[in-house]
């Protein structure tokens, strides 16, 4: 359902509602929802502002549950932090 709100498929596009639905699914441990929620925070999509700390937190949750894309995202965040310090 979150995807439908996010992309506006059959429903009115609503990023905040999509984020809410992904957050509910992420709280149950659904790894894809945790990765998606991390992306919402890293892009500031459906949230008030960018929040890299929350993005890192949800990527970490997803990585601990076997989320390969979140593992790569964490590696990239680390790489950028080392490169631009």
C-alpha positions as CSV (number, residue, x, y, z in Angstrom):
1,X,0.0,0.0,0.0
2,X,2.9,2.3,0.8
3,X,4.2,1.9,-2.8
4,X,0.8,2.9,-4.2
5,X,0.8,6.1,-2.1
6,X,4.4,6.8,-2.9
7,X,4.0,6.5,-6.7
8,X,0.4,7.6,-7.0
9,X,-0.8,4.2,-8.3
10,X,-4.6,4.0,-8.0
11,X,-4.4,6.5,-5.1
12,X,-3.6,10.1,-4.7
13,X,0.1,10.5,-4.3
14,X,1.0,11.2,-0.7
15,X,4.6,10.8,0.4
16,X,3.8,11.4,4.1
17,X,1.2,8.7,4.1
18,X,3.6,6.4,2.3
19,X,6.3,7.1,4.9
20,X,3.8,6.3,7.7
21,X,2.9,3.0,6.1
22,X,6.5,2.0,5.5
23,X,7.3,3.0,9.2
24,X,4.5,0.6,10.3
25,X,5.9,-2.2,8.2
26,X,9.5,-1.4,9.3
27,X,8.5,-1.7,13.0
28,X,7.5,-5.3,12.3
29,X,11.0,-6.0,11.0
30,X,10.2,-6.1,7.3
31,X,13.6,-5.5,5.8
32,X,12.5,-3.8,2.5
33,X,10.4,-1.3,4.5
34,X,13.4,-0.5,6.7
35,X,15.5,0.1,3.6
36,X,12.8,2.2,2.0
37,X,12.3,4.2,5.2
38,X,16.0,4.9,5.3
39,X,15.8,6.2,1.8
40,X,12.9,8.5,2.8
41,X,15.0,10.0,5.5
42,X,18.2,10.4,3.4
43,X,16.3,12.2,0.7
44,X,13.9,14.1,2.9
45,X,11.0,12.5,1.1
46,X,7.8,12.4,3.2
47,X,9.6,13.8,6.2
48,X,10.1,17.4,7.4
49,X,13.8,17.5,6.7
50,X,16.8,15.3,5.7
51,X,17.9,13.2,8.7
52,X,21.0,11.2,8.0
53,X,21.1,9.8,11.5
54,X,17.6,8.2,11.1
55,X,18.6,7.0,7.6
56,X,21.7,5.3,9.1
57,X,19.6,3.8,11.9
58,X,17.1,2.3,9.5
59,X,19.8,1.1,7.1
60,X,21.5,-0.6,10.1
61,X,18.2,-2.3,11.1
62,X,17.8,-3.6,7.5
63,X,21.5,-4.7,7.3
64,X,21.1,-6.7,10.5
65,X,18.1,-8.4,8.9
66,X,20.0,-9.3,5.8
67,X,19.3,-6.2,3.6
68,X,22.0,-6.1,1.0
69,X,21.0,-2.8,-0.4
70,X,21.1,-1.1,3.0
71,X,24.5,-2.7,3.6
72,X,25.8,-1.1,0.4
73,X,24.2,2.2,1.4
74,X,25.9,2.2,4.8
75,X,29.2,1.5,3.1
76,X,28.7,4.4,0.7
77,X,27.8,6.7,3.6
78,X,31.0,5.6,5.4
79,X,33.0,6.2,2.2
80,X,31.6,9.7,1.8
81,X,32.3,10.6,5.4
82,X,35.9,9.5,5.0
83,X,36.4,11.2,1.7
84,X,35.0,14.6,2.6
85,X,36.3,15.0,6.1
